[in-house]
């Protein structure tokens, strides 16, 4: 879904949705210590850009750098 040129929903996630990144080596364990929480900031053709909480705490949301993640490595936090 788009509004003008802005994509609001893609790869199964919504813009500004809270998500948890689960690295491959965690084997789907959302409680693994290397998992990180963040917020969907935009979408790319190869995945979802997430601004992680640790970057937001340091730099603020607008200045935090988004990281490209595979959609398969993300879960919506409300589903945990």
Phi and psi restraints in degrees (value plus and minus 20) as a CYANA .aco file:
   2 UNK   PHI    -150.7  -110.7
   2 UNK   PSI     132.8   172.8
   3 UNK   PHI    -142.6  -102.6
   3 UNK   PSI      89.6   129.6
   4 UNK   PHI      43.5    83.5
   4 UNK   PSI    -140.2  -100.2
   5 UNK   PHI    -123.2   -83.2
   5 UNK   PSI     -22.5    17.5
   6 UNK   PHI    -109.7   -69.7
   6 UNK   PSI     104.7   144.7
   7 UNK   PHI    -103.9   -63.9
   7 UNK   PSI     106.9   146.9
   8 UNK   PHI    -122.7   -82.7
   8 UNK   PSI     -39.6     0.4
   9 UNK   PHI    -170.1  -130.1
   9 UNK   PSI     106.1   146.1
  10 UNK   PHI    -183.9  -143.9
  10 UNK   PSI     134.1   174.1
  11 UNK   PHI      37.3    77.3
  11 UNK   PSI       2.2    42.2
  12 UNK   PHI      65.0   105.0
  12 UNK   PSI     -12.9    27.1
  13 UNK   PHI    -147.0  -107.0
  13 UNK   PSI     139.5   179.5
  14 UNK   PHI    -129.5   -89.5
  14 UNK   PSI     131.9   171.9
  15 UNK   PHI     -79.3   -39.3
  15 UNK   PSI     115.1   155.1
  16 UNK   PHI      51.5    91.5
  16 UNK   PSI      -8.6    31.4
  17 UNK   PHI     -94.2   -54.2
  17 UNK   PSI     123.0   163.0
  18 UNK   PHI    -100.8   -60.8
  18 UNK   PSI     111.3   151.3
  19 UNK   PHI    -156.8  -116.8
  19 UNK   PSI     142.6   182.6
  20 UNK   PHI    -140.7  -100.7
  20 UNK   PSI     109.0   149.0
  21 UNK   PHI    -105.5   -65.5
  21 UNK   PSI     107.2   147.2
  22 UNK   PHI    -136.0   -96.0
  22 UNK   PSI      86.2   126.2
  23 UNK   PHI     -83.3   -43.3
  23 UNK   PSI     134.8   174.8
  24 UNK   PHI     -74.2   -34.2
  24 UNK   PSI     -62.2   -22.2
  25 UNK   PHI     -88.8   -48.8
  25 UNK   PSI     -29.1    10.9
  26 UNK   PHI    -102.5   -62.5
  26 UNK   PSI     -28.7    11.3
  27 UNK   PHI      31.3    71.3
  27 UNK   PSI      23.5    63.5
  28 UNK   PHI      61.8   101.8
  28 UNK   PSI     -18.7    21.3
  29 UNK   PHI    -100.8   -60.8
  29 UNK   PSI      82.7   122.7
  30 UNK   PHI     -89.6   -49.6
  30 UNK   PSI     -28.2    11.8
  31 UNK   PHI    -122.2   -82.2
  31 UNK   PSI     -14.6    25.4
  32 UNK   PHI     -80.4   -40.4
  32 UNK   PSI     121.5   161.5
  33 UNK   PHI     -83.0   -43.0
  33 UNK   PSI     -38.3     1.7
  34 UNK   PHI    -109.2   -69.2
  34 UNK   PSI     -21.6    18.4
  35 UNK   PHI     -90.0   -50.0
  35 UNK   PSI     130.6   170.6
  36 UNK   PHI    -155.6  -115.6
  36 UNK   PSI     122.7   162.7
  37 UNK   PHI    -114.4   -74.4
  37 UNK   PSI     130.3   170.3
  38 UNK   PHI    -184.9  -144.9
  38 UNK   PSI    -190.6  -150.6
  39 UNK   PHI    -149.1  -109.1
  39 UNK   PSI     112.1   152.1
  40 UNK   PHI     -84.8   -44.8
  40 UNK   PSI     105.2   145.2
  41 UNK   PHI    -128.6   -88.6
  41 UNK   PSI     -48.2    -8.2
  42 UNK   PHI    -191.2  -151.2
  42 UNK   PSI     157.3   197.3
  43 UNK   PHI    -143.0  -103.0
  43 UNK   PSI     128.2   168.2
  44 UNK   PHI    -145.8  -105.8
  44 UNK   PSI     149.9   189.9
  45 UNK   PHI     -86.6   -46.6
  45 UNK   PSI     -43.9    -3.9
  46 UNK   PHI    -121.0   -81.0
  46 UNK   PSI     -21.7    18.3
  47 UNK   PHI     143.6   183.6
  47 UNK   PSI    -176.3  -136.3
  48 UNK   PHI    -137.0   -97.0
  48 UNK   PSI     113.1   153.1
  49 UNK   PHI    -111.1   -71.1
  49 UNK   PSI     106.8   146.8
  50 UNK   PHI    -142.4  -102.4
  50 UNK   PSI     115.6   155.6
  51 UNK   PHI    -118.6   -78.6
  51 UNK   PSI      95.1   135.1
  52 UNK   PHI    -102.2   -62.2
  52 UNK   PSI     127.8   167.8
  53 UNK   PHI     -74.5   -34.5
  53 UNK   PSI     -59.4   -19.4
  54 UNK   PHI     -84.3   -44.3
  54 UNK   PSI     -53.9   -13.9
  55 UNK   PHI     -94.6   -54.6
  55 UNK   PSI     -58.0   -18.0
  56 UNK   PHI     -83.5   -43.5
  56 UNK   PSI     -61.6   -21.6
  57 UNK   PHI     -81.1   -41.1
  57 UNK   PSI     -57.4   -17.4
  58 UNK   PHI     -98.6   -58.6
  58 UNK   PSI     -59.5   -19.5
  59 UNK   PHI    -138.9   -98.9
  59 UNK   PSI     -29.6    10.4
  60 UNK   PHI      64.8   104.8
  60 UNK   PSI     137.8   177.8
  61 UNK   PHI     -81.5   -41.5
  61 UNK   PSI     -67.0   -27.0
  62 UNK   PHI     -83.9   -43.9
  62 UNK   PSI     -55.7   -15.7
  63 UNK   PHI    -110.4   -70.4
  63 UNK   PSI     -33.5     6.5
  64 UNK   PHI     -85.9   -45.9
  64 UNK   PSI     118.4   158.4
  65 UNK   PHI    -101.1   -61.1
  65 UNK   PSI     107.6   147.6
  66 UNK   PHI     -95.9   -55.9
  66 UNK   PSI     124.2   164.2
  67 UNK   PHI    -132.7   -92.7
  67 UNK   PSI     114.8   154.8
  68 UNK   PHI     -97.2   -57.2
  68 UNK   PSI     106.6   146.6
  69 UNK   PHI    -145.7  -105.7
  69 UNK   PSI     126.9   166.9
  70 UNK   PHI     -90.7   -50.7
  70 UNK   PSI     117.0   157.0
  71 UNK   PHI     -78.1   -38.1
  71 UNK   PSI     -52.3   -12.3
  72 UNK   PHI     -88.4   -48.4
  72 UNK   PSI     -35.4     4.6
  73 UNK   PHI    -115.0   -75.0
  73 UNK   PSI     -16.7    23.3
  74 UNK   PHI    -135.4   -95.4
  74 UNK   PSI     125.0   165.0
  75 UNK   PHI    -152.1  -112.1
  75 UNK   PSI     126.2   166.2
  76 UNK   PHI     -87.7   -47.7
  76 UNK   PSI     114.7   154.7
  77 UNK   PHI     -82.3   -42.3
  77 UNK   PSI     -55.6   -15.6
  78 UNK   PHI     -86.5   -46.5
  78 UNK   PSI     -33.6     6.4
  79 UNK   PHI    -111.9   -71.9
  79 UNK   PSI     -20.4    19.6
